């Protein structure tokens, strides 16, 4: 319901009424229970307004407020029940004009919404009013409404100026508003001192020029129209911008009246008031309402409004448009490392840099945090992809943030539209879905939305819904992958890896359900189950006379930050009768940036209890190397990405060697993840890496597939040997 006109901060009284009616319509559509409240609010606000307010349907008022009824001398019922017609109220010379305006408004034709109208008071006296009129489509009907200001005194004053030269001079010279007159060609005939202040020109200079050079080019056609109306006997007023002599732009509200000599119109009189401060204030309010205060970019509200307009006015033969949803990768880590102040400065720099690749017709907005959206109004698939590529390339260049060199990547999702086949929120959600897919599967790239992605979203919802029952339904299972002493080829530990056998989805990989568990908070319960099951299995192996080895369990951020985590670990060890020295907890490197003091305290308590601690995926995060010295780690696990580089003799190969050397200098053992061939194995032995795991030795296997023998040793041929 409502009009399709652009939502904006109201600039006039009638705009305020239009805005209120639209908002009341929208909010009551969404919640009918609010209708009595907004009806009361309507009555209170508008009945007590210091200006006249009316609503017209046909040629009869359906609503007038107290001010308007008192202005005309009638009661509100007399004006709204049809007892008093418009023809009785409006001056005969103005009535035909009003009928034409009403007709134009009903037909949806544009019409000047601000004009002066003469009306009769009930006692017969003449009233001059300034009308701010507008129209709206509400429930399929065209409703005319507006505000009324009594300008009788102003008009009569100007008439009296013609009758009394002394009175005219007093008002002319002492008025804070500019008062001036033009001849039939628009040249100044007179200008008061306030005109000098407003324009910056002396009276002598003004009397040798016309008004046209003063007017801003965009407002000149409208100013000429008002001038011509006044010459034709029609008073009018409007807002415009002039340029002062020193080049400063000034906003004015100007009113024009016909100037008659002997009954003949020979020129016009005018009044102009400086409304620059009011305009600047309105612009500031609009900035607050529609722009992000940090970056100065359009905010979500303005972005959605522009997207909605584009969708409403799209035609079938029109070029498609695109929405890009952009999320900065790992911005939280950058923000935490630099501090929030520099993080904000960084976001400003990102906004400025990305604006360089966009056209003036594009809309670039900041939704929240490190999320941005871009609207490309007319674009092809190739052009949208080129824009995404340009953004990626720009972000790849380092940012200098107060002496810090910062690099960042972005995940981008692209959704295309052509008309009204989607709603605004659906199109943004589609781009967001594509961005999420990029973040999960295509690092530092972009993804174009497809309906299959919604199926992935459904898949995620199914996981979130059923995961909470997975433990009680015995659907979770632990697989184990051996960690091998690279020299002796004996098993030193078994890493416990969780698997979920969903009754409908089949075997769900941890990469699919662990993030969901993290988001929903179920990771605490699941993590406790993994720890208890792994310790219980380790004790069962020991009781079956298998030479003892450690069991390694991955620990999430939420587990480690839980206030009872250390106590729960000690309790599980006691319940399963497993000695603490046979338990190894693996901590992901990125965890160390979240709550340094709390995490360090927890790790020290676990270390004192006899539990081994290792840092997993080392080298992939932003952790300072000093953390190896600060935290009580026993082992460092090198991320598989560096091990992959060994065969290709890339930089990762040298990084792996450096990590081994660094860890040994700190009296820590080193474990290499992802060993898949003999070349990697031999290189790591040569570099004195202590332990390793990977498909070269064994893939993760369920307990019933593990065949433990004594001594537990691998043949040097490798390749998926069973234990």
C-alpha positions in Angstrom: 0.0 0.0 0.0 1.1 3.6 -0.5 2.9 5.5 -3.2 5.9 4.4 -5.2 7.6 7.7 -4.6 11.1 7.7 -3.1 11.4 7.6 0.7 13.3 10.6 2.0 13.4 13.0 4.8 10.3 15.3 4.6 11.2 18.8 3.3 7.8 20.4 3.6 4.7 20.2 5.7 2.8 18.2 3.1 5.8 15.9 2.6 5.6 15.3 6.4 2.0 14.4 6.1 2.7 12.2 3.1 5.5 10.5 5.1 3.3 10.0 8.2 0.4 8.5 6.1 2.7 6.1 4.3 4.4 5.0 7.5 1.1 4.6 9.3 -0.3 2.5 6.4 2.8 0.3 6.3 3.0 -0.2 10.1 -0.7 -1.0 10.4 -0.5 -3.4 7.5 2.2 -5.2 9.4 0.5 -5.1 12.8 -3.3 -4.4 12.9 -3.1 -4.2 16.7 -1.2 -0.9 16.3 -4.1 0.8 14.4 -5.8 2.4 17.5 -2.4 3.7 18.6 -1.7 5.4 15.3 -5.2 6.7 15.0 -4.8 8.4 18.4 -1.3 9.6 17.4 -2.8 11.1 14.1 -5.5 12.9 15.9 -3.2 14.3 18.6 -0.4 15.5 16.3 -2.4 17.0 13.4 -5.3 18.4 15.4 -2.8 20.4 17.5 -0.5 21.3 14.6 0.3 25.1 14.3 -0.6 25.0 10.6 -3.8 24.0 8.7 -4.0 20.4 7.5 -6.6 18.9 5.2 -7.5 15.8 3.3 -9.6 15.9 0.1 -11.6 13.2 -1.6 -13.4 14.4 -4.7 -14.2 18.1 -4.1 -15.1 17.6 -0.4 -12.9 17.7 2.7 -12.8 14.4 4.6 -10.5 15.8 7.3 -9.5 19.2 8.6 -7.6 20.0 11.8 -8.4 22.5 14.4 -6.1 25.2 13.0 -7.7 25.0 9.6 -11.3 25.1 10.8 -10.6 28.1 13.0 -8.8 29.8 10.1 -12.0 29.6 8.0 -14.3 30.3 10.9 -16.3 27.0 10.4 -16.5 23.9 12.6 -14.8 20.8 11.4 -18.1 18.9 10.8 -19.3 21.8 8.6 -16.3 21.5 6.4 -16.3 17.7 6.3 -19.9 16.7 6.0 -20.5 18.6 2.8 -22.3 21.5 4.3 -19.7 23.9 3.0 -18.4 23.4 -0.5 -15.0 24.4 -1.9 -16.8 26.9 -4.2 -18.1 28.8 -1.1 -14.7 29.0 0.4 -12.4 29.8 -2.5 -12.3 33.1 -4.3 -14.1 32.9 -7.7 -10.9 34.0 -9.5 -9.0 31.1 -8.0 -11.7 28.4 -8.1 -11.1 27.4 -11.8 -7.4 27.0 -11.1 -8.1 24.7 -8.1 -10.5 22.6 -10.1 -7.8 22.1 -12.7 -5.2 21.2 -10.1 -7.6 18.6 -8.5 -8.3 17.1 -11.9 -4.5 16.9 -12.7 -3.8 15.3 -9.4 -6.4 12.7 -9.8 -5.1 11.9 -13.3 -1.6 11.3 -11.8 -0.2 14.3 -13.7 2.6 16.3 -12.1 1.4 19.6 -10.6 3.1 22.3 -8.6 2.4 21.4 -5.0 2.9 24.8 -3.5 0.8 27.9 -4.4 -1.1 30.8 -3.0 -4.9 30.7 -2.7 -7.4 33.3 -1.7 -10.3 32.0 0.5 -13.3 33.5 2.3 -13.7 33.4 6.1 -17.2 32.5 7.3 -17.7 36.2 8.1 -16.9 37.1 4.5 -13.4 38.4 5.0 -10.7 37.5 2.5 -7.8 35.2 3.6 -4.6 34.6 1.7 -3.2 31.2 2.2 -0.1 29.3 1.1 -1.0 25.8 0.1 1.5 22.8 0.1 -0.5 20.2 -1.7 0.3 16.6 -2.5 -1.4 13.3 -3.5 -1.0 9.6 -2.6 -2.5 6.3 -3.6 -4.0 4.7 -0.5 -5.9 1.4 -0.9 -6.4 2.0 -4.6 -7.8 5.5 -4.2 -6.2 8.9 -5.0 -6.2 11.0 -1.8 -5.3 14.7 -2.0 -3.9 16.3 1.1 -1.8 19.2 2.2 -1.0 21.9 4.6 -2.2 25.5 4.8 -0.4 28.6 6.1 -2.1 31.9 6.6 -0.2 34.5 4.6 -2.9 37.1 4.7 -0.9 39.5 6.7 2.1 39.2 4.3 0.0 39.8 1.2 -1.9 42.6 2.7 1.3 44.2 3.8 2.6 44.2 0.2 -0.6 45.7 -1.0 -0.4 48.4 1.5 3.1 49.1 0.3 1.6 50.3 -2.9 -0.9 52.5 -1.1 1.4 54.0 1.5 5.0 55.0 0.5 6.0 55.6 4.1 4.9 52.3 5.3 6.6 50.7 2.3 9.9 52.4 3.0 9.8 51.3 6.7 9.2 47.7 5.8 11.5 47.9 2.8 14.5 49.2 4.6 14.1 47.4 8.0 13.0 43.9 6.9 15.5 41.1 7.6 14.3 39.5 4.4 15.3 40.6 1.0 12.6 42.8 -0.7 13.0 43.7 -4.3 11.1 44.5 -7.5 11.7 43.6 -11.1 10.6 45.2 -14.3 8.9 43.3 -17.1 12.2 41.9 -18.3 13.4 40.7 -14.9 15.8 43.6 -14.2 16.0 44.9 -10.7 14.0 48.1 -10.1 14.7 48.2 -6.3 16.5 46.2 -3.7 16.5 46.7 0.1 19.6 46.5 2.4 18.8 42.8 3.2 19.2 42.1 -0.5 22.7 43.4 -0.3 23.5 41.1 2.6 22.0 38.0 1.0 23.5 38.5 -2.5 26.8 40.2 -1.6 26.2 42.8 -4.3 25.6 46.5 -3.6 22.3 48.1 -4.4 23.9 50.0 -7.3 25.2 46.7 -8.7 21.9 45.0 -8.4 20.1 47.8 -10.1 22.3 47.3 -13.2 21.6 43.5 -13.5 18.7 41.0 -13.9 17.9 38.2 -11.4 19.0 35.5 -13.9 22.8 35.6 -13.3 22.2 35.1 -9.5 20.2 31.9 -9.9 21.9 28.5 -9.9 21.5 27.0 -13.4 19.5 24.1 -12.1 16.9 26.4 -10.5 16.8 29.0 -13.2 13.9 27.4 -15.2 11.7 27.3 -12.1 12.7 30.8 -11.1 11.7 32.1 -14.5 8.3 30.2 -14.2 7.6 31.9 -10.9 8.5 35.3 -12.4 6.2 34.7 -15.4 3.3 33.6 -13.1 3.7 36.8 -11.1 3.6 38.8 -14.3 0.4 37.0 -15.1 -1.1 38.0 -11.8 -0.5 34.6 -10.0 1.4 35.0 -6.8 3.8 32.1 -6.2 6.6 31.0 -4.0 9.4 28.4 -4.0 12.8 27.5 -2.8 15.9 28.1 -5.0 19.7 28.5 -4.8 21.5 31.7 -5.7 25.3 32.3 -5.9 26.6 35.2 -3.9 29.1 37.6 -5.4 31.9 35.7 -3.6 30.8 32.4 -5.1 29.0 31.1 -1.9 25.7 29.2 -2.6 22.7 30.5 -0.6 19.4 28.8 -0.3 16.4 31.1 -0.4 12.6 30.9 -0.1 11.3 33.4 -2.5 7.7 34.7 -3.0 6.6 36.7 -6.1 3.6 39.0 -6.5 2.4 41.0 -9.4 3.2 44.7 -9.4 0.4 46.9 -10.8 0.4 50.5 -11.8 -2.9 51.9 -12.8 -4.4 48.4 -13.0 -1.7 47.2 -15.4 1.0 44.7 -14.3 4.4 46.3 -15.0 6.6 44.0 -13.1 6.8 42.0 -9.9 7.6 42.4 -6.2 9.5 39.7 -4.4 10.4 38.6 -0.9 13.3 36.3 -0.2 14.4 34.7 3.0 17.8 33.0 3.6 17.0 29.4 4.6 20.5 28.1 4.2 20.8 27.0 7.8 17.5 25.1 7.6 18.5 23.4 4.4 21.9 22.4 5.9 20.1 21.1 9.0 17.7 19.0 6.8 20.6 17.7 4.9 22.4 16.7 8.1 19.3 14.9 9.3 19.1 13.1 6.0 22.7 12.2 6.3 22.0 10.6 9.7 19.0 8.8 8.3 20.4 7.5 5.1 24.2 7.4 5.4 26.7 5.5 7.4 28.3 7.9 9.9 31.7 6.1 9.7 32.3 5.9 6.0 29.8 8.4 4.6 28.5 5.7 2.3 24.7 5.1 1.9 23.4 2.8 4.6 21.1 -0.2 4.4 17.9 1.9 4.3 19.0 4.0 1.4 20.4 1.0 -0.5 17.1 -0.9 -0.1 15.2 2.2 -1.2 17.3 2.7 -4.4 17.1 -1.0 -5.2 13.3 -0.9 -4.7 13.0 2.0 -7.0 15.1 0.3 -9.7 13.0 -2.9 -9.4 9.7 -1.0 -9.6 10.6 0.9 -12.7 12.4 -2.0 -14.5 10.9 -3.0 -17.8 11.1 -6.3 -19.7 13.4 -5.0 -22.4 15.6 -3.2 -19.9 19.2 -4.4 -19.1 19.5 -6.4 -15.9 20.9 -5.0 -12.7 23.2 -6.7 -10.1 23.6 -6.7 -6.4 27.1 -7.4 -5.0 27.4 -8.5 -1.4 31.0 -8.1 -0.1 32.4 -9.3 3.2 36.0 -8.7 4.3 37.7 -11.9 5.3 39.1 -12.1 8.8 38.4 -8.5 9.5 37.8 -9.3 13.2 41.4 -10.5 13.5 42.6 -7.2 11.9 40.3 -5.2 14.1 41.5 -7.0 17.3 45.1 -6.7 16.3 45.1 -3.0 15.5 42.4 -1.9 17.9 38.9 -0.7 17.1 40.0 2.9 16.3 42.5 1.8 13.6 39.9 -0.8 12.5 37.5 2.0 11.8 40.2 4.0 9.9 40.8 0.8 7.9 37.2 0.5 6.9 37.2 4.2 5.8 40.2 3.5 3.6 38.5 0.4 2.1 35.4 2.5 1.3 37.5 5.2 -0.4 39.5 2.6 -2.4 36.5 0.6 -3.6 34.7 3.8 -4.7 37.4 4.2 -7.3 36.1 1.3 -9.4 32.5 2.2 -9.3 30.5 4.5 -11.7 28.6 7.6 -10.4 25.3 5.7 -11.1 26.3 2.8 -8.9 25.3 2.7 -5.3 28.0 1.6 -2.8 26.7 1.1 0.7 27.9 -0.2 4.1 25.4 -2.5 5.7 27.1 -3.2 9.0 30.6 -4.1 10.3 32.7 -5.2 7.4 29.8 -6.0 5.1 29.2 -3.8 2.0 26.7 -3.9 -0.9 27.0 -2.5 -4.4 24.1 -1.9 -6.8 25.0 -1.9 -10.5 21.8 -0.5 -12.1 22.5 -1.5 -15.7 25.1 -4.2 -16.2 25.8 -7.4 -18.0 27.0 -10.6 -16.4 30.5 -9.9 -17.7 30.6 -6.3 -16.5 29.5 -7.4 -13.0 32.2 -10.0 -12.9 34.8 -7.4 -14.1 33.7 -5.2 -11.2 34.1 -8.0 -8.7 37.6 -8.8 -10.2 38.6 -5.1 -9.9 37.5 -5.0 -6.3 39.6 -8.2 -5.5 42.6 -6.7 -7.3 42.3 -3.4 -5.4 42.0 -5.0 -2.0 45.1 -7.1 -2.7 47.2 -4.0 -2.6 48.4 -3.3 1.0 46.8 -0.6 3.1 49.0 1.7 5.2 47.1 2.3 8.5 49.1 4.7 10.7 52.4 2.9 10.1 50.9 -0.6 9.8 50.9 -2.4 6.5 47.6 -4.3 6.3 46.3 -6.6 3.5 42.8 -8.0 3.3 40.8 -10.2 1.0 37.1 -10.2 0.4 34.4 -12.7 -0.3 31.8 -11.5 -2.9 28.4 -12.8 -3.9 26.6 -11.6 -7.0 22.8 -11.8 -7.6 21.1 -10.5 -10.8 17.7 -9.1 -11.2 15.6 -7.6 -14.1 12.3 -6.5 -12.6 9.9 -7.5 -9.9 10.5 -11.2 -9.9 12.2 -10.9 -6.5 11.7 -8.6 -3.5 14.4 -6.2 -2.3 15.2 -8.4 0.7 15.2 -11.6 -1.5 17.7 -10.1 -3.9 20.0 -9.0 -1.1 19.6 -12.4 0.6 20.5 -14.1 -2.6 23.7 -12.1 -2.9 24.5 -12.8 0.7 24.0 -16.5 0.1 26.4 -16.4 -2.8 28.9 -14.5 -0.6 28.6 -17.1 2.1 29.3 -19.8 -0.6 32.4 -17.8 -1.7 33.7 -17.5 1.9 33.2 -21.2 2.5 34.5 -22.7 -0.8 36.2 -20.1 -2.9 38.6 -18.0 -0.9 39.3 -14.4 -2.2 37.0 -15.0 -5.2 33.3 -14.3 -6.1 30.2 -16.5 -6.7 27.1 -15.8 -8.8 23.9 -16.8 -7.1 22.0 -19.9 -8.3 18.9 -21.6 -6.9 21.1 -24.6 -5.9 22.6 -22.4 -3.2 19.3 -22.2 -1.5 19.3 -26.0 -1.4 22.6 -25.7 0.4 21.0 -23.3 2.8 18.2 -25.9 3.3 21.0 -28.5 3.9 22.5 -26.3 6.6 19.1 -25.8 8.3 18.6 -29.6 8.3 22.0 -30.0 9.9 21.2 -27.4 12.6 17.8 -28.9 13.3 19.0 -32.6 13.6 22.4 -32.0 15.2 20.9 -31.4 18.6 19.6 -35.0 18.6 22.7 -36.7 17.1 24.2 -37.8 20.4 21.1 -39.3 21.9 20.4 -41.1 18.6 24.0 -42.5 18.6 24.6 -41.0 15.2 28.1 -39.6 16.1 31.2 -41.7 15.8 34.9 -41.1 16.2 37.4 -42.1 13.5 41.1 -42.3 14.4 44.2 -41.4 12.4 47.6 -42.5 13.7 50.4 -40.0 14.4 53.8 -41.7 13.7 57.3 -41.2 14.9 59.0 -40.5 11.6 62.3 -42.3 12.5 61.0 -45.4 14.3 57.7 -45.5 12.4 55.9 -46.4 15.7 52.6 -44.9 16.7 52.9 -42.1 19.2 49.3 -40.9 19.2 45.9 -41.4 17.7 44.0 -38.2 16.6 40.2 -38.5 17.3 38.2 -37.1 14.4 34.4 -36.9 14.7 32.0 -38.1 12.0 28.2 -37.9 11.8 26.1 -40.6 10.2 22.9 -38.8 9.4 20.0 -41.2 8.7 19.0 -39.2 5.5 22.1 -37.2 4.5 24.5 -40.0 5.0 28.0 -39.3 6.3 28.1 -35.6 7.1 31.7 -34.2 7.1 32.9 -32.2 10.1 33.4 -29.1 7.9 29.7 -29.0 7.4 28.4 -29.5 10.9 31.1 -28.2 13.2 30.6 -24.5 12.1 26.8 -25.0 12.8 27.6 -26.5 16.2 29.8 -23.5 16.9 27.1 -21.0 15.9 24.3 -22.7 17.8 26.4 -23.4 21.0 26.0 -27.2 20.6 29.8 -27.5 20.4 30.1 -27.6 24.2 28.0 -30.8 24.4 29.5 -32.4 21.3 33.0 -31.5 22.4 32.4 -33.1 25.8 31.1 -36.3 24.1 34.2 -36.4 21.9 36.6 -36.0 24.8 34.9 -38.6 26.9 34.6 -41.1 24.0 38.2 -40.7 23.0 39.5 -41.1 26.6 37.3 -44.1 27.1 38.7 -45.7 23.9 42.3 -44.9 24.8 41.8 -46.7 28.1 40.2 -49.7 26.4 43.2 -50.0 24.1 45.5 -49.9 27.1 43.5 -52.6 28.9 43.7 -54.8 25.8 47.6 -54.9 26.2 48.2 -52.6 23.2 51.3 -50.5 24.0 50.1 -47.1 25.3 50.0 -44.0 23.1 48.3 -40.6 23.4 44.9 -39.8 22.1 44.7 -36.3 20.5 41.5 -34.3 20.7 40.7 -31.0 18.9 39.3 -28.3 21.2 37.2 -25.4 19.9 37.3 -21.7 21.0 34.0 -21.9 22.8 35.1 -25.0 24.8 38.3 -23.4 25.9 36.5 -20.2 26.9 33.9 -22.1 28.9 34.3 -21.4 32.6 34.1 -25.2 33.6 36.3 -26.5 30.7 39.4 -27.4 32.8 37.3 -29.0 35.5 35.3 -31.0 32.9 38.6 -32.4 31.4 39.9 -33.5 34.7 36.5 -35.0 35.6 36.4 -37.0 32.3 40.0 -38.3 32.9 38.9 -39.5 36.4 35.7 -41.1 35.1 37.5 -43.0 32.3 40.6 -43.8 34.5 42.9 -42.5 31.8 46.1 -41.0 33.1 46.5 -37.3 32.0 49.8 -38.0 30.3 48.0 -40.0 27.6 45.7 -37.1 26.6 46.8 -34.5 24.1 44.6 -31.4 23.4 45.0 -29.7 20.1 44.4 -25.9 20.1 43.9 -24.1 16.7 46.2 -21.2 16.3 43.4 -18.6 15.7 42.0 -19.4 19.1 44.9 -17.6 20.8 43.7 -14.1 19.6 40.3 -14.2 21.3 41.0 -14.0 25.1 44.7 -14.2 25.8 44.6 -14.0 29.6 41.7 -16.5 30.1 43.1 -19.0 27.5 46.6 -18.9 29.0 45.3 -19.5 32.5 43.2 -22.5 31.3 46.2 -24.0 29.4 48.5 -23.6 32.4 46.0 -25.5 34.6 45.7 -28.3 32.1 49.5 -28.4 31.8 49.9 -28.7 35.6 47.4 -31.5 35.6 49.7 -33.5 33.3 47.8 -33.0 30.0 49.8 -32.5 26.8 49.1 -29.3 24.7 49.8 -28.9 21.0 49.1 -25.9 18.7 47.4 -27.1 15.5 47.5 -25.7 11.9 50.5 -23.5 12.8 51.5 -20.9 10.3 48.1 -20.2 8.8 46.9 -17.5 11.1 48.0 -14.1 12.4 49.4 -15.3 15.7 52.6 -13.7 16.8 55.6 -16.1 17.1 56.0 -14.9 20.6 52.9 -16.9 21.5 55.0 -20.1 21.2 57.0 -18.8 24.1 54.1 -17.4 26.2 51.9 -20.5 26.1 52.7 -24.0 27.6 52.8 -25.9 24.3 54.5 -29.3 24.0 54.0 -29.7 20.3 53.7 -27.7 17.1 51.6 -29.2 14.2 52.7 -27.8 10.8 49.7 -27.1 8.6 49.3 -29.4 5.6 49.5 -26.5 3.1 53.2 -26.2 3.8 53.8 -30.0 3.5 52.0 -29.9 0.1 54.7 -27.4 -1.1 57.6 -29.9 -0.5 57.1 -31.7 -3.8 56.9 -28.5 -5.7 59.9 -26.9 -3.9 57.8 -23.8 -3.1 58.1 -21.3 -0.2 56.0 -23.6 2.0 58.8 -26.1 2.0 61.2 -23.5 3.5 58.5 -22.3 6.0 58.1 -25.9 7.2 61.9 -26.1 7.8 61.8 -22.8 9.7 58.9 -23.9 11.9 60.8 -27.1 12.8 63.9 -25.2 13.7 61.9 -22.6 15.7 60.0 -25.3 17.7 63.1 -27.3 18.5 64.8 -24.1 19.8 61.9 -23.8 22.2 62.2 -27.5 23.2 58.9 -28.5 21.4 58.3 -31.5 19.3 57.0 -31.0 15.7 54.2 -32.9 13.9 53.7 -32.6 10.2 50.1 -33.0 8.9 49.1 -34.2 5.5 52.0 -36.4 4.6 51.0 -38.2 1.3 54.2 -39.5 -0.3 57.7 -40.7 0.4 59.3 -37.5 -0.9 57.6 -35.5 1.9 58.4 -38.2 4.5 62.1 -38.3 3.6 62.5 -34.5 3.5 60.8 -34.2 6.9 63.1 -36.8 8.4 66.1 -35.0 7.0 64.8 -31.7 8.6 64.5 -33.6 11.9 60.7 -33.4 12.1 59.7 -35.6 15.0 56.3 -36.9 14.0 53.8 -37.0 11.1 50.4 -38.1 10.0 48.6 -38.4 6.7 47.4 -40.8 4.0 50.9 -42.0 3.4 50.5 -43.9 6.7 46.8 -44.3 7.1 43.5 -42.4 6.4 41.2 -41.8 9.4 39.4 -45.1 10.3 36.6 -46.3 12.6 37.7 -48.3 15.7 36.5 -51.6 14.2 38.8 -51.1 11.1 41.9 -50.5 13.1 44.1 -53.6 13.5 46.6 -52.8 16.3 49.6 -55.0 16.5 52.8 -55.1 18.6 55.1 -53.6 17.8 52.9 -51.0 16.1 55.2 -50.1 13.2 54.8 -49.2 9.5 56.7 -50.5 6.6 58.7 -47.9 4.7 56.7 -48.5 1.6 53.8 -46.4 3.2 50.6 -46.0 1.2 47.6 -46.6 3.5 49.1 -49.4 5.6 46.7 -50.9 8.1 47.9 -50.9 11.7 
